Amino acid sequence: MTALSVKLTFYIPNAFSLKDKRQVCRSLVDKTQKRFNASVSEVDTQDVHKTLTIGVAVVSADAAHARRSMDEIIRYMEEHTDAELIMVEE
């Protein structure tokens, strides 16, 4: 069994309040969880309205499958938000 996790940091240029940020976060987390069998949650910078930090975890019996899934999730998250991915921590 292989477990992978990443911490993704996004910059949200159009967020002028925490409400704007939470809307982007909720949308991105919900869409990602529905599409993939992965754990996705906001994990840091909750009080910073221009920065969104999301944690993603994937568990698989096959290490190669886990890596492919994680890469696909990251790519999906980049493509389905107006926020800019600025950091990936593995």
C-alpha positions in Angstrom: 0.0 0.0 0.0 1.2 3.5 -0.9 0.0 6.8 0.5 0.9 10.1 -1.1 0.2 13.6 0.1 0.8 17.0 -1.2 0.2 20.5 0.0 -0.8 22.9 -2.8 -0.6 26.7 -2.4 -2.7 28.9 -4.7 -2.7 32.6 -5.1 -6.2 34.1 -5.7 -5.9 37.5 -7.3 -9.6 38.2 -7.4 -10.3 37.4 -3.7 -10.9 40.7 -1.8 -12.4 39.0 1.3 -12.4 35.7 3.1 -15.9 35.1 1.7 -14.4 35.3 -1.9 -11.6 32.9 -0.9 -14.0 30.4 0.7 -16.1 30.4 -2.4 -13.1 29.5 -4.5 -12.0 26.9 -2.0 -15.3 25.2 -1.6 -15.8 25.0 -5.4 -12.3 23.5 -6.0 -12.5 21.1 -3.1 -16.0 19.8 -4.0 -15.2 19.4 -7.7 -12.0 17.5 -7.0 -13.5 15.2 -4.4 -16.4 14.3 -6.7 -14.1 13.5 -9.6 -11.4 11.6 -7.8 -11.3 9.2 -4.9 -9.0 11.3 -2.8 -9.0 13.3 0.4 -9.0 17.1 -0.2 -9.2 19.8 2.3 -8.0 23.4 3.1 -5.1 22.9 5.5 -3.5 26.2 6.2 -3.7 30.0 5.6 -7.4 30.1 6.6 -7.2 33.8 7.5 -5.3 35.0 4.5 -7.8 36.0 1.8 -5.4 35.9 -1.2 -3.7 32.6 -0.4 -5.3 29.1 -0.4 -3.5 26.1 0.9 -5.1 22.7 0.1 -3.9 19.3 1.2 -4.5 16.2 -1.0 -4.0 12.6 0.0 -4.2 9.5 -2.2 -3.9 5.8 -1.1 -3.4 3.0 -3.5 -2.1 -0.6 -3.6 0.2 0.4 -6.5 2.8 3.2 -6.1 2.7 4.0 -9.8 -1.1 4.3 -9.8 -0.9 6.6 -6.7 1.7 8.8 -8.5 -0.4 9.0 -11.7 -3.5 9.8 -9.7 -1.8 12.6 -7.8 -0.4 14.1 -10.9 -3.8 14.0 -12.5 -5.4 15.7 -9.5 -2.8 18.5 -9.4 -3.3 19.1 -13.2 -7.1 19.0 -12.7 -7.0 21.5 -9.9 -4.8 23.9 -11.9 -7.1 23.8 -14.8 -10.4 24.2 -12.9 -9.8 27.4 -11.0 -8.9 31.0 -11.6 -6.4 30.8 -8.8 -2.7 30.4 -9.7 -0.8 27.4 -8.3 2.3 28.9 -6.8 3.8 26.0 -4.7 3.6 22.2 -4.5 5.1 20.5 -1.4 5.4 16.8 -1.4 
